[in-house]
Amino acid sequence: MTTDIPIDETQMQDAVYSLAASPDFQFGEGGLCFAARPSGLYRSDDGGLTWQDAYVSLELQEALTTAVVVISPDFETDRTVFAGVPGGVVRSTDGGATWWGALLPSPPPFVLTIVVSPNFERDGVLLAGTMEDGVFRSADRGATWAAWNFGLLDLNVLCLAISPGFASDETIFAGTDSGIFRSTNGGRAWREVDFSPDLAPVLSLAISSQFGSDGVLFAGTESNGLYRSSDGGQTWLPVGQETLAGPINSILLSPEYPARAELLVLAGDTLLVSRDGGRSWIGWPAEGHPPENITAVTAPHGLDAGGLLLAGLADGRVLKI
């Protein structure tokens, strides 16, 4: 079932770039949800029934384009949200009610992607990938940032993925215009992964919850479909070539992967799900008419068979599926 979550008509003017929802989010009932768009960041505190300008406390004179929004892995206790904007990262520690910004070193980079350490409560680490200016790293919960691009030969960073075992392995992957880079020292230095430049750009990455033991990483490309590595990025094989077409804009893995070998991709503007690790695919939802022109997706409660998704559309609407 697909249901439209209403957004004020005056807000329905531009595409949803990114979505994030609190762990207690219930569609139409409660919890927080954020939608990042060219016109700014929008926040719902009632399960998507109503939406407000999240940046109202900043008293902006013009729209602050927002490419990405993420919440802390400890959101239930720290209420922390990060959003990537031209020139820096803005942060809220009260669930998006008020914000303050941290400017990145000049020239002002455009932040496209953000990842937060799974051990954020203790290490305070997060990284931001930018258009043309590489990777920036903060170790003080987003207060200050420094560029860490040693070995990063392509500074157009389109996506990032962080190891669930980051506290011990310090592993991060960056997808770029020309391929994939890996850091094993917390993002301070990078080395190119053996991923053919002919397959790039890499638009999306997703990493197994058991990466330390299974080494599984998925990469979504702009024109060549989905690829999977089972050895930490050393070798790659195509996945679902006969089914997956168009750019792979987003990849979601089950939090229990590989015990539950479920993954969902946004292929072009269509959602496809696999329950067997990528061997077979069906549209989501399996029944009815899937929405068109999807630009962003998130799964607040994982990918179980009865779960629902939030999908952002090119016209600014947010749907529950």
Helices and strands as residue ranges (DSSP letters): E 3-5, G 9-11, E 18-21, E 33-37, E 40-44, E 52-53, G 56-58, E 68-71, H 75-78, E 81-85, E 88-92, E 100-103, E 110-116, H 120-123, E 126-131, E 135-138, E 146-147, E 157-162, H 166-169, E 172-176, E 180-183, E 191-192, G 197-199, E 202-207, H 211-214, E 217-221, E 226-229, E 237-239, E 248-253, E 263-267, E 270-274, E 282-283, E 294-298, E 310-313, E 318-320
